[in-house]
Amino acid sequence: MKKNWTLFVASRYIFKGRSNSPVLAVLGIATGVLALIVIIAVMNGFQLGFIESILEISSYHIRVDSFSGDKTGVLKEIALSVPGVKTAVPFMEFQALAKGRRSAQQAVLVRGLDKDALEADESMGNRLDFEDGSFDISGTDFALMGAELARRLSLGVGDEVTLYSLTGILSAQEDESGSDTFIIKGIFRTGYYEYDSSWAFINIESGVFPANESDLKMGIKLANRFQDKHLLEQIKRKLPSGFEDVKLSSWRDYNRSFFGALRTEKLFMFILVGLIFIVVGLNIFQAQRRSVLQRREEIGLLRAVGGSEREVQFVFVCDGVIIGFTGACLGLVLGLAVSLNIPQFFTLVENIVNSFRSMFNALVRFLGIGWADNFAVFSPSVFYIKEIPSRILVHEVIIIFMFGFLSALTAAFFASRKVTKIQPAEVLRYE
């Protein structure tokens, strides 16, 4: 017998059979792969957006704490001398109460940066989208403010904002009130609500920060944030004597609980959506077992003309390979197409739903009942987003593809084991 006869017989069983089970199995695998790719891509878009905002604006990749101002230059030089370090930016911060127009007040975290911080840290600038003004803290009385914070305080570029310290350090001109006034030079938006609603930047040399304040910190950015542990150890080894009290921490340590929660959320979502492969796998298993029982005579004939148990079993395994590969490829193509066009996809969904809504409105207006509002999948009045983010990670797409393919292959393999129990003599005895 020819060596490729198993593939020929398997293809005839798939494409020439009367049952529509293979088509349903392929569609089931494709649906699972499509759903999982789209859901994980959207979840990556949200989560990585949050993570990058935190790392690029707030916590940095490595943070250096507990050092005085006279050590800043040495620490910066040591950090930049380590290969893989992009930038090192000193900063200070404190909690304050911001007062704007009409006596409106809002709690705010004020961070002091060098006036050329944006030039030294371009990645932070990429996360700051200025709706008005620009990154300008060249003056000691200049300030930048989040868009939502400015809206709450009814402030705009050129307006003055008064900051009242909640930690007691604001009194630059020995003003007993512990307050200082700044001119707003820029209003930014990061896409992360916490920063847009409660953050402000000022010049670190504005006079509200003591020169040798122990709260002075330094944020270090890396070319690859996943090399943080290795580079952190290199920086520690280069610290001279007298720097033993300097504390270095990684972004993994500083945001452990938040990033752990995001990772757990993603894992459980992956498992829950991945359950569809178990359902489809069971469907393929039952269909293949039924196919084996229905073709007992054909199996007996194949065995009688020289086909071994493994070769006949391989026929049905090939069915699973064809189903799994076809379904996984179809789901992969559709999943990538949808994931790369998420805004257009949701716009299409909204237009379809709103078309039915319009017909419903016409009916209820005729009956004098009222009408329904426009439908939006992610309404800006509820969600703090302008568009649905999507981020595709290649290794996750490969894992999802293999999940779909292997679920069909595994189901077909276990179902085909029934072939080994069929004896040709018993099957063909009365034929």
C-alpha positions as CSV (number, residue, x, y, z in Angstrom):
1,M,0.0,0.0,0.0
2,K,1.2,3.6,-0.7
3,K,2.5,5.4,2.4
4,N,0.2,8.4,1.9
5,W,-3.0,6.3,1.8
6,T,-3.9,7.3,5.3
7,L,-4.1,11.0,4.3
8,F,-6.2,10.2,1.3
9,V,-8.7,8.2,3.3
10,A,-8.8,10.8,6.0
11,S,-9.5,13.6,3.5
12,R,-12.3,11.5,2.0
13,Y,-13.9,11.0,5.4
14,I,-13.7,14.7,6.1
15,F,-14.8,16.2,2.7
16,K,-16.9,13.4,1.3
17,G,-18.8,12.3,4.4
18,R,-22.5,12.9,4.8
19,S,-22.3,14.3,8.3
20,N,-21.8,18.1,9.0
21,S,-19.9,17.4,12.2
22,P,-16.5,18.3,10.8
23,V,-17.9,21.7,9.6
24,L,-19.4,22.4,13.1
25,A,-16.1,21.3,14.7
26,V,-14.1,23.6,12.5
27,L,-16.4,26.5,13.2
28,G,-16.2,25.7,16.9
29,I,-12.4,25.8,16.9
30,A,-12.4,29.0,14.8
31,T,-14.9,30.7,17.2
32,G,-12.8,29.8,20.2
33,V,-9.5,31.1,18.6
34,L,-11.2,34.2,17.3
35,A,-12.8,35.1,20.7
36,L,-9.7,34.4,22.7
37,I,-7.4,36.5,20.4
38,V,-9.8,39.5,20.4
39,I,-10.5,39.4,24.2
40,I,-6.8,39.0,25.1
41,A,-5.8,41.7,22.6
42,V,-8.3,44.2,24.1
43,M,-7.2,43.2,27.6
44,N,-3.6,43.7,26.7
45,G,-4.5,47.1,25.3
46,F,-6.0,48.2,28.6
47,Q,-3.5,46.6,30.9
48,L,-0.3,47.5,29.0
49,G,-1.7,51.1,28.7
50,F,-2.0,51.2,32.5
51,I,1.3,49.6,33.1
52,E,3.2,51.8,30.7
53,S,1.6,55.0,32.1
54,I,2.6,53.9,35.6
55,L,6.2,53.0,34.6
56,E,6.8,55.9,32.3
57,I,5.2,58.7,34.4
58,S,5.1,57.6,38.0
59,S,7.3,54.8,39.3
60,Y,10.0,54.3,36.6
61,H,11.8,51.0,36.1
62,I,14.2,51.4,39.0
63,R,13.7,53.9,41.8
64,V,16.5,55.2,44.1
65,D,15.4,56.5,47.5
66,S,16.9,57.8,50.8
67,F,19.7,60.0,49.6
68,S,20.5,63.6,50.0
69,G,20.9,66.3,47.3
70,D,24.7,66.3,47.4
71,K,24.7,62.7,46.2
72,T,22.4,63.3,43.2
73,G,25.2,63.9,40.7
74,V,27.2,60.8,41.7
75,L,24.1,58.6,41.6
76,K,23.1,59.8,38.2
77,E,26.6,59.3,36.8
78,I,26.8,55.8,38.2
79,A,23.4,54.9,36.8
80,L,24.1,56.2,33.3
81,S,27.4,54.4,33.2
82,V,25.6,51.0,33.3
83,P,24.9,49.6,29.8
84,G,21.1,49.3,29.3
85,V,20.2,52.4,31.3
86,K,18.5,55.1,29.2
87,T,18.0,57.9,31.6
88,A,18.1,58.9,35.3
89,V,15.8,61.7,36.5
90,P,15.8,63.2,40.0
91,F,12.5,64.2,41.4
92,M,10.6,65.1,44.6
93,E,6.9,65.0,45.4
94,F,4.4,65.9,48.1
95,Q,0.7,65.9,48.7
96,A,-1.1,69.3,48.5
97,L,-4.5,70.9,48.2
98,A,-5.0,72.8,44.9
99,K,-7.3,75.8,44.9
100,G,-8.7,77.2,41.6
101,R,-11.5,79.5,40.6
102,R,-14.7,79.9,42.6
103,S,-12.9,78.5,45.7
104,A,-12.9,75.0,44.1
105,Q,-10.4,72.7,45.9
106,Q,-8.9,69.4,45.0
107,A,-6.3,67.0,46.5
108,V,-3.3,66.8,44.2
109,L,0.1,65.0,44.1
110,V,2.8,67.5,43.1
111,R,6.0,66.2,41.5
112,G,9.0,68.4,41.1
113,L,11.2,67.7,38.0
114,D,14.2,69.3,36.4
115,K,13.2,71.9,33.7
116,D,14.8,69.7,31.0
117,A,13.3,66.5,32.3
118,L,11.4,65.9,29.1
119,E,14.6,66.1,27.0
120,A,16.2,63.5,29.3
121,D,13.1,61.3,29.4
122,E,11.5,61.2,26.0
123,S,9.4,58.1,26.9
124,M,7.6,60.1,29.6
125,G,6.9,62.8,27.0
126,N,5.3,60.2,24.7
127,R,2.7,59.4,27.4
128,L,1.8,63.1,28.0
129,D,-0.7,64.4,25.5
130,F,-1.0,68.1,26.0
131,E,-4.5,69.4,25.3
132,D,-3.3,73.0,25.8
133,G,0.1,74.6,26.4
134,S,3.3,72.5,26.5
135,F,5.8,71.0,28.9
136,D,7.2,74.2,30.3
137,I,8.5,74.3,33.9
138,S,11.5,76.5,33.1
139,G,10.2,79.1,35.6
140,T,10.1,78.4,39.3
141,D,6.5,79.5,39.4
142,F,5.3,77.4,36.4
143,A,3.1,74.3,36.8
144,L,1.6,71.6,34.6
145,M,-1.7,70.0,35.5
146,G,-3.8,67.0,34.5
147,A,-6.8,67.7,32.2
148,E,-9.5,66.3,34.7
149,L,-7.9,68.2,37.6
150,A,-7.9,71.4,35.6
151,R,-11.6,70.8,34.6
152,R,-12.6,70.4,38.2
153,L,-10.8,73.5,39.3
154,S,-12.1,75.5,36.2
155,L,-8.5,76.4,35.2
156,G,-6.8,76.9,31.9
157,V,-3.3,77.7,30.6
158,G,-2.3,81.1,32.0
159,D,-4.4,80.9,35.1
160,E,-3.0,80.8,38.6
161,V,-3.4,77.8,41.0
162,T,-2.7,78.0,44.7
163,L,-1.1,74.9,46.4
164,Y,-1.6,74.4,50.1
165,S,0.8,71.8,51.5
166,L,-0.6,68.8,53.4
167,T,2.9,68.0,54.6
168,G,4.0,71.4,55.8
169,I,6.9,72.1,53.4
170,L,5.3,74.9,51.4
171,S,6.3,78.3,52.7
172,A,8.9,79.5,50.2
173,Q,8.7,83.1,51.3
174,E,8.2,82.3,55.0
175,D,4.5,82.6,54.5
176,E,2.8,81.1,57.5
177,S,-0.1,80.0,55.5
178,G,2.1,77.2,53.9
179,S,0.9,78.0,50.4
180,D,2.4,79.1,47.1
181,T,0.9,80.2,43.7
182,F,1.9,78.9,40.3
183,I,1.0,79.8,36.7
184,I,-0.4,76.9,34.6
185,K,1.7,76.4,31.4
186,G,0.3,73.2,30.2
187,I,-2.7,70.8,30.6
188,F,-1.9,67.2,29.8
189,R,-3.8,63.9,29.4
190,T,-2.3,60.5,29.9
191,G,-5.3,58.3,29.5
192,Y,-4.9,57.1,33.1
193,Y,-7.6,58.7,35.2
194,E,-5.6,58.9,38.4
195,Y,-2.9,61.0,36.8
196,D,-5.2,63.2,34.8
197,S,-7.4,63.9,37.9
198,S,-4.8,64.4,40.7
199,W,-1.3,65.1,39.3
200,A,0.7,68.3,38.7
201,F,4.3,69.0,37.8
202,I,6.5,71.9,38.9
203,N,10.2,72.8,38.8
204,I,12.2,71.0,41.4
205,E,14.1,74.2,42.0
206,S,11.0,76.2,42.7
207,G,12.0,76.7,46.3
208,V,9.2,74.6,47.8
209,F,11.5,71.6,48.1
210,P,14.4,71.8,50.7
211,A,17.8,71.4,49.1
212,N,18.8,68.3,51.1
213,E,15.3,66.9,51.7
214,S,15.5,63.2,52.5
215,D,12.5,62.6,50.2
216,L,14.6,63.2,47.2
217,K,14.3,60.3,44.7
218,M,15.7,59.3,41.3
219,G,13.8,57.5,38.6
220,I,15.8,55.3,36.2
221,K,14.5,54.1,32.8
222,L,15.9,51.0,31.1
223,A,16.1,50.0,27.5
224,N,14.4,46.7,28.5
225,R,12.4,46.9,31.7
226,F,12.5,43.1,32.1
227,Q,16.3,43.3,32.8
228,D,15.6,45.3,35.9
229,K,16.9,42.8,38.4
230,H,20.2,42.3,36.6
231,L,20.8,46.1,36.1
232,L,19.8,46.9,39.6
233,E,22.5,44.6,40.9
234,Q,25.1,46.2,38.6
235,I,24.2,49.7,40.0
236,K,24.4,48.4,43.5
237,R,27.9,47.0,42.9
238,K,29.1,50.4,41.6
239,L,28.0,52.4,44.6
240,P,31.0,53.8,46.5
241,S,31.4,53.8,50.3
242,G,29.0,56.2,52.1
243,F,26.1,55.1,49.9
244,E,25.1,52.1,52.0
245,D,21.8,53.6,53.0
246,V,20.7,54.3,49.5
247,K,17.7,52.1,48.7
248,L,17.0,50.7,45.2
249,S,13.8,49.1,44.2
250,S,12.5,47.5,40.9
251,W,9.2,48.3,39.3
252,R,8.1,44.7,40.1
253,D,8.5,45.4,43.8
254,Y,7.0,48.9,43.8
255,N,3.8,47.8,42.0
256,R,3.7,44.2,43.0
257,S,0.1,44.1,44.2
258,F,-1.3,46.0,41.2
259,F,0.6,44.2,38.5
260,G,-0.1,40.9,40.3
261,A,-3.9,41.6,40.2
262,L,-3.7,42.4,36.4
263,R,-1.8,39.2,35.8
264,T,-4.3,37.1,37.8
265,E,-7.2,38.8,36.0
266,K,-5.7,38.0,32.6
267,L,-5.0,34.4,33.5
268,F,-8.5,33.7,34.7
269,M,-10.0,35.4,31.6
270,F,-7.7,33.2,29.5
271,I,-8.9,30.1,31.3
272,L,-12.6,31.0,31.2
273,V,-12.7,31.8,27.5
274,G,-10.4,28.8,26.8
275,L,-13.1,26.5,28.2
276,I,-14.7,26.8,24.8
277,F,-11.9,24.5,23.5
278,I,-12.9,21.8,26.0
279,V,-16.5,22.0,24.8
280,V,-15.4,21.8,21.1
281,G,-12.9,19.0,22.0
282,L,-15.7,16.9,23.6
283,N,-17.8,17.5,20.5
284,I,-15.0,16.3,18.2
285,F,-14.3,13.3,20.5
286,Q,-18.0,12.2,20.3
287,A,-18.1,12.8,16.6
288,Q,-14.9,10.8,16.0
289,R,-16.1,7.9,18.2
290,R,-19.4,7.8,16.3
291,S,-17.4,7.8,13.0
292,V,-15.3,4.9,14.2
293,L,-18.4,2.9,15.1
294,Q,-20.2,3.7,11.8
295,R,-17.1,2.7,9.8
296,R,-16.4,-0.7,11.5
297,E,-16.8,-2.6,8.2
298,E,-14.5,-0.1,6.4
299,I,-11.9,-0.4,9.2
300,G,-12.1,-4.2,9.1
301,L,-11.5,-4.1,5.3
302,L,-8.5,-1.7,5.7
303,R,-7.1,-4.0,8.3
304,A,-7.7,-7.1,6.1
305,V,-5.9,-5.7,3.1
306,G,-2.8,-4.9,5.1
307,G,-3.4,-1.8,7.1
308,S,-1.9,-1.9,10.6
309,E,-3.7,-0.7,13.8
310,R,-1.5,2.4,13.9
311,E,-2.1,3.2,10.3
312,V,-5.9,2.9,10.6
313,Q,-5.8,4.8,13.8
314,F,-3.7,7.5,12.1
315,V,-6.6,8.0,9.6
316,F,-8.8,9.3,12.3
317,V,-6.0,11.3,14.0
318,C,-5.5,13.0,10.6
319,D,-9.2,14.0,10.8
320,G,-8.4,15.8,14.0
321,V,-5.3,17.4,12.5
322,I,-7.3,18.7,9.5
323,I,-10.2,20.0,11.7
324,G,-7.9,21.6,14.3
325,F,-5.5,23.2,11.8
326,T,-8.3,24.5,9.5
327,G,-10.3,25.9,12.5
328,A,-7.3,27.4,14.2
329,C,-6.1,29.1,11.0
330,L,-9.6,30.4,10.2
331,G,-9.9,31.8,13.8
332,L,-6.4,33.2,13.7
333,V,-7.1,35.2,10.5
334,L,-10.4,36.5,11.7
335,G,-9.1,37.2,15.2
336,L,-6.1,39.2,13.9
337,A,-8.4,41.1,11.4
338,V,-10.8,42.1,14.2
339,S,-8.0,42.9,16.7
340,L,-6.2,45.2,14.3
341,N,-9.4,47.0,13.6
342,I,-11.1,47.2,17.0
343,P,-12.5,50.7,16.7
344,Q,-14.0,50.0,13.3
345,F,-15.4,46.7,14.5
346,F,-17.2,48.3,17.5
347,T,-18.4,51.1,15.3
348,L,-19.9,48.5,13.0
349,V,-21.6,46.8,15.9
350,E,-22.9,50.1,17.3
351,N,-24.3,51.0,13.8
352,I,-26.1,47.7,13.5
353,V,-27.6,48.0,17.0
354,N,-28.6,51.6,16.4
355,S,-30.3,50.7,13.2
356,F,-32.5,48.3,15.1
357,R,-32.9,51.0,17.7
358,S,-34.1,53.5,15.1
359,M,-36.8,51.1,14.0
360,F,-37.8,50.5,17.6
361,N,-38.0,54.2,18.2
362,A,-40.2,54.7,15.3
363,L,-42.6,52.0,16.7
364,V,-42.6,53.4,20.3
365,R,-43.1,56.9,19.0
366,F,-46.1,55.7,17.0
367,L,-47.5,54.1,20.2
368,G,-46.6,57.2,22.2
369,I,-44.4,55.4,24.7
370,G,-41.0,57.1,24.3
371,W,-37.7,56.1,22.7
372,A,-34.4,54.5,23.6
373,D,-31.1,56.3,23.6
374,N,-28.2,55.6,21.2
375,F,-26.3,52.5,22.0
376,A,-22.5,52.7,22.6
377,V,-20.4,49.7,23.5
378,F,-18.0,51.9,25.6
379,S,-19.8,55.1,26.2
380,P,-17.4,58.1,27.1
381,S,-19.9,59.1,29.7
382,V,-19.2,55.8,31.6
383,F,-15.7,54.8,30.5
384,Y,-12.6,57.0,30.6
385,I,-11.5,56.1,27.1
386,K,-11.6,57.7,23.7
387,E,-11.3,54.5,21.7
388,I,-10.9,50.8,22.5
389,P,-7.2,49.9,22.8
390,S,-5.8,46.7,21.4
391,R,-2.4,45.1,21.7
392,I,-1.4,41.9,20.0
393,L,1.5,39.9,21.6
394,V,3.0,37.3,19.2
395,H,3.7,34.6,21.8
396,E,0.1,34.8,23.1
397,V,-1.3,34.4,19.6
398,I,0.9,31.3,19.1
399,I,-0.3,29.8,22.4
400,I,-4.0,30.4,21.5
401,F,-3.4,28.9,18.0
402,M,-1.8,25.8,19.6
403,F,-4.7,25.5,22.1
404,G,-7.2,25.3,19.3
405,F,-5.1,22.9,17.2
406,L,-4.2,20.6,20.1
407,S,-7.7,20.4,21.5
408,A,-8.9,18.9,18.2
409,L,-5.8,16.7,17.9
410,T,-6.1,15.3,21.4
411,A,-9.8,14.6,21.1
412,A,-9.3,12.8,17.8
413,F,-6.4,10.7,19.3
414,F,-8.4,9.4,22.2
415,A,-11.4,8.7,20.0
416,S,-9.3,6.8,17.5
417,R,-8.1,4.4,20.2
418,K,-11.4,2.6,19.7
419,V,-9.9,1.3,16.4
420,T,-7.5,-1.0,18.2
421,K,-10.4,-2.9,19.7
422,I,-12.0,-3.8,16.3
423,Q,-11.1,-7.3,15.1
424,P,-11.3,-7.7,11.2
425,A,-12.4,-11.3,11.4
426,E,-15.4,-10.5,13.6
427,V,-16.4,-7.5,11.6
428,L,-16.2,-9.3,8.2
429,R,-17.6,-12.7,9.3
430,Y,-21.1,-12.0,7.9
431,E,-20.0,-9.7,5.0
